[in-house]
């Protein structure tokens, strides 16, 4: 029997067909559009996302026989509002939206964000529902009045396929879940002054399973009644798909977000109030998803007039470690940064520039800066893994993988799958439908890794010093971020 898994990312929708042995048999992709109608805004047309999902699944289903189930994962956070008829009441507001940055800054200054972390295990960010709802209440209350449920991308797709409005535990984890009880917390709602939004929160279930409706069946090219599994959202599904399924195992996603994450047995609510904590079956995922990842690579390519990441990697490889004393702080998102620290005013900079520096130095500094962030996030997990499993578009860069190994001091291993998030949904689907006793058991049978990239101890020693310098320079630069925000306000009318 065949299996179809969907990974609905922010910019690309993928459907993967697996054969009876669990091997990738066919992959279909559709690009999606992120619109930015105003400074700091990041939105998507919800119907367009569904159309892309339907098209990819239909294309895969046409090549397969006897599909056992469909499992799906998708981008997390954000705010996907629907009305009583299940139709969108406007565009989805995404996880990287920055319109509510001022609210988050206020919560952070007042200590409210830290108090909430002691319940939900997640730092505040402008793309989380509490911030978006706060902004909508002040700026678009009519949309809230028209809405009856707040979903995530995965919940939206699941609702279109099954007619059921639910939230997987992973999606519900931030910001309103008390991780100890794994239920919505009235205390958290009250903290953020959004008690009125409780009516919008869908029921929480762990990896829900429901049947494909007749109406959706036609759009997907599948028979009605096929089981649909909502797996944990993309960063969690990707960790599982990379084989990080037991406490202490770590994964790094080199994608739109750089997400460094580790499986843990307990949520650790008494630690530093940074990162996010995601409820998973039988445990938790401590994750540090940044606002800026491979977009930084793409930006650097445009800056240097390069054709793409491969050319950037070749250029960086011709520069010496340390990029001639050039340090790049890669905090380029208009939303600031959320991992491993939270500051909506954070901005990037290239420090130490002189006439002596070359394009090669700039290219290497970009990769080194991003990799310093990975090391910083890995340290924030508090874990001591023996290897780092990586995936995402950035994992195709041999230069970057070598830098990650040298800077973290860990062997770096890639999955043999081309679509690791979909593989994670596949593993969850097997466990949720009873085809495997657990996700870990399914992973031991179906996850395959490539040879490791080993760290170089000499370069590693040099990078250990440079990492300390990176943190010092970031601390110094952070003092300028409020001033820069004021300059942007005067220039562009926004922070």
N, C-alpha and C positions, 0 to 999 in steps of 0.2 A: 504493500500500500504506500502511496505517496503522501507527502506532507507539504503544505505551503506555509511559509512564514513571511510576515510583513515587518519591515523596519521603516517606519515613517519618520525620517529625519527632518531637520529644519529646511534643508535646501534640496534634498533628494529623497524620493520615495522608492523603496526597493521591495520586490517580492521575490522570494527564493523558493524554488521547487526542489525537494529532496526525494531521492529515490528510496526504494525499499530498504537499502542498506544504510541509509542516512547520509549519502554523499550529495553534494550540491549538483543538481542536474541541469538547472536553468535559472537564470537571473534576469529579471526585468526591472528597468529603472525609468523613473520620470523625474525631471527637475520640477521644483516648485518655486514660487516667487515670494520673497519677503519684501513687503512694501514698507516704506518709511515716509508716511504722509506729512510728518512734522518732525522737527529735531528731537532725537531721542526715542521716537516711536519705532516699533518693529511689529508688524502685523502680517497676518495671512488670511486669505479668503478660505473659509472653512469648507465650502462646497468644492472649491478647486482642489483642496487637499484630498477630499473624498473621491473626486473624479480621478485623481492620479492613482490613488490606492486601487480603485476598481479597475482601472486600465491595466495596471501591472499584474494584479491577481488574475484577471481575465486572460492575459497573455500567457502567464505561466500555466494556468489551469488547462488551456487548450493543448498543452504538450504532455499532460499527465493523465493517468487513469486512476480511478478509485482513490480519491483524496480522503485520508483518514480524519484530518482536522486542519484548521487554519489557526496559527498562533500569531499574535501581533505584539510588537513593541513600538514605541514612538517617543518623540521628544517629550521632555517633562516640563513641569511648572507651567507658567503662563495662565491664561484665563480664556476658556472657550465656552462662551455663554450661549445657551439655547432657551427658546421659549416653550410654552406649554405644548406646542405642536411638534417639538423636537427640532425645529429649524433654527439656524443661527439668528441671533438678534443683532449681529454686526460681525466685523472681522475678529479673528482670534488675536489676542494680545499675547505676545510671545515671551519666553523666558529671558530674552536679552533686551527687552524693552526697558527704557530708562526714564520714562515720564514721571515715575513716582520716586525718583532719587531723593528729592528733598524730604519726603516722608520717612524714608529709610534713614537718612542722615539724622533726622530728629529722634527717631527711636534709638539710634546708636548713642547719641549724645546723652540722652536721658537715662540710659541704662535699661530701658525696656527691652531692647533686643537681647541683651544678655539674660535677663530674667526669663524671657520666652525660651531661650536655648535650654534652660534647665528642665523644660518639659518636652520640647520638640526636637532638640538636638541639632538644630539648624540655625545658622546665622541669617539675618535678614538680608534680602536683596530685592531690588526694584522689580524683578520679573516674577516674583512670587505672588500668589493670589491676594494676600492681605494688603500688599502695597498697591496692586492694581485696583482692587475693590475700593480702597480708600480714595484713589485718584478718581475713579468713576463716580463715586458718591458726590465728590466735589465738582466734577466737571461734566458728567453725563449721566445724571440720575435717571433720566428717562429710559436709558438702556437697561439699567438695573430693574426698573419697574416692569419692563417687557420680558425680563428673563425669569425662568423658573428653575434652572439648574446650571451649575458651573462645572464644566468638565475639563479634562486635559485633552491633548491630542489623541492619546490612546483611548481615553473614554469616549471621545467623539466618534472615532472609527468603530469602536465596539458597539456603540449605540446605533450607528448606521447599519451594522451587520446584523444585530440581534434585537434591536428595539429596547434594550435594557440600559438604564442610566445608572452606572455604578462607578466606583473609583477603586482601582487596585490599591492595596496597602502602600505600595511604593509611591504612587502618585499622591496619596492622602497624607504621607508622612510630614510634609512641610506645606504650610506652616501651622496647621490647626490640630495636628494629632499629638496626644500625649503618648509618647513611645512606650511607656511602661504598660499602659492599658490597651494600646493600639486602637484607640477610639478618639473621635473628635473631643476636644477639650473646651467646655464652656469658659473656663478660666482664660484660655488663650484668646478666644474670640473677644472676651471682655477686655483683655489687655490692650488689644489693638482697636477697640471701639467699633467692632464690626459684628456685634451680636445679631444685628438685623440680617446678616448674611447667612445665618444658620440654615434658613430655608433653601438656600441654593446648593448646599453640600449634598452630594449623592451618597448613598450607602457605601460603606467600606467593605470590600471582600478581598480575600487573598487569592490571587490568580483565578478570577472568575471564569466560569465556562457556561456558555449558552448556545442555543441552536441558531443557525443561519435562517433568517426569515425568507419567505417566498419572494418578497419584493427585492431584497438585497441579492438573493440567489441569481436572479436574472442579470444584475449588474456585474456580478463576479464570474459568471459562467460556471457556477457550481450548483449542485442540487440542494434544495432546501433541506434543513435539518442537520447539515454538516456541523460538528462541534466547532465553536469559536472560542479560543483561549486568549484572555487578556494577560499577557506576561508583564513583569515589572518594566518600568520605563527604560529608555534606551541605555543610559549609563550603567544601570544595574544589570540589564540583560546582556550588555557587552562584557561586563566583568564575568558573568556566568559563562558566556560563550567562549571566553578566553581560557576557561578552566579554573578561574578563581572561585572555588565553591566551598572552601574550608577556611576556618578562622586563620588569619595570618597571611593568606595568599593575597598578592597585590596585582593590580592591573593599571595600566596607563593608556588612556584614549588620546590619540593625537589627531583630533578632529577640530570642528568649529570651536569646541571647548577643549582645553587640555584638562582632562579629568583623571586625577590620581586617586585611587581608591583601594580600600583593603576590607576584607571580610572580618567581622568581629562577632563575638558571642553576645555582648551586651552593648547598649547604646552609648555608655560613657558620658552621661549628662553632666558630670561634675568636672569635666576637663575644660580646656580653653574654649570659649564660645566662638569657634570658627568651623567652617565647613558645613556639610549637611550630613544627616543620618537618615538612612532609608531602611524601612522595615521590609524584610524578606522572609520567606518561609524558613523558620528555624534559626534566624539570626538577623544581623543588621549589616549594612554597608556604610562605612565611613568614607565619604567622598568629598573631594575638593575640586569641583568643576569651575574653571576660570571663565571669565567673560571673553577672553581673547586667546585663540589657539592658532589654527592654521590660517585664519584670516590675516594674521601677522606675517606669515610667510608670503601670502599672496600680495599683501601691501608692499612688502620689501621687494618682491619681484617687479611690481609696477614702478616703485621708486627707482630701481636700478635699470629699468628697461629690459628685463629678462623675460624669456618665453615661459618660464614656469619653475616649479620647485626643483626639478632635476638640475636645471642650469644654476639655480641658486646654490644647491648643494655642492656642485662642482666648483663654483667660485669660492665658497666657504672653505672647501678642502684645501685650497691653495694658500690659505692664511694660517699663521701659527696659532697654537692655543693661546687664548687671552686677547686675540684680535688687536695686538699692538697697544694694549691698555685702554681699549674702547669697551665701554659697558653700556648695554642696552637694557632699559627697563621697558618690558613689552606690554604695558598696560594701556592699550590703544582703544579699548571699547568706550563709547560715549556713556556707558552705564558704570564706568569705573572698574572696580574689581571686587570679587566676592571670595576668592580663595588664593592663598591660605589666610588672607585677611579681608575684611569687608570695609570698603571705603568708596562711596559713589563718586568722590572727587578725584580718585586716583587717575593719573595720566602718565603716558610713556615719555621717555626721553633717551637721547643718545649722549652719553657723558664721556668727556675726554677727547673730543674731536680736535684734530689739527690738520694742517696741510699735509702731514706725513701719512695720513691714513688713506687707504685705497678702497676700491669697491670690494675687494676680497675681504678686507677687514670688516667692512659694514655687513657683508653677507654672513661672516662667521659670528659677529657680535649678535646678529638677529637670532641665529640658532642657539648660541650660548645663552642668551637672555631667556629664551623660552625654556631651555633645559634647566637653568637655575630655578625657574618657577616649578618645574617638575620635582626637583630635589627638595625645594622648600615645602611643597605640598606633601611629599613623601615623609619628610621629617615631622610634619604636623599630624600625620596619622598616628604617630607613636608606635608604629609597628616596626619589626625588624625582619622583613621578608628576605628570603634567600635568592630570589630572582624577581624580575619585573616583567610581566607579560604585557605586551603592547599591541595595539591595533589602531585602526583608523587610517585615513588617507596619508598622514604624515609618516606612517610606519614603512612606506615604500622608499623612504630616503635612507640610503646606507650611511650617509654622512651624519644624519641626525641620530640614527640608532647608535652609531659609535660614540657620539657625544653623550647620549643618555647613559650608556654603559660606563664611560669614563667619569662622568660627573656624579652619578649616583653610586658608583662602585659596585653595581649589581650586574649579573648576566641578564641580558635583554633577550626575550624570546617572543616570536610572532606566531600567531595562529596560522595554520595551514588553510583556513577558510578565508574566502574573499569577503564574506559578510558575517562579521562576528556577532553583531547584535541580533541578526536573524538566527544564528546558531543558538544564542542564549534563549530566544523565544522557543526554538525547537526543543531544547532540553526541558524548559518549563512545561511545554505542551505535553511532552511524553509523561512527565510526572503528574500533571493535572488530569490527564485522561486515563491514568492507570496503566499506561504502556511501559512505564519504568517505576521502580519503587521510590526513587528520589531523584532530585536534580543532580546530586553528586554521583549517583550510580550512572545516570545517563551521560554525565560528562566523562566519566572514566571510559566509557565505551565509544563516545563520538567526538571528543575533542582531541585534535592532533596539533602538535607544535613543530615549528621549524627549528633548525640548529640555533644555538645561542650565540649572541654577539658578546664576547667577553670584554671586561674592562681592562684597560692598560694601567698598571699600578703607578707608573711614572707620571703619566698625564693626570691620573686621578689625584695624586698628591698635589700637583700644581693647581688643579681645579678646586681642591678643598680650600686653598688659600683664597682663590678668586671668589668662591661662594661667600666667604666671610666678607670680602670687599663688596660684593653685590648687595648683601643685606645692609651694610653700613651706608652705602650710597643711596639705597632705597629709603632708609630712615631719614637721611638728610633731605632727599628730594620731597618726601611726604610733607615737610614743612612748607613747601611752596605750593602745594595743591590748592589750598583755599584761595591764595592770591590768584592763581591761574583761573580758578572758577570765577572769581570776580571780574577778571579780564574778559573771559568768554561772555559773561553776562552783559558787560558794557559793549562788547563787539557784536555778539550774535543774539543777544536777548535771551540767553539760556545758560545754565551752569554746566 
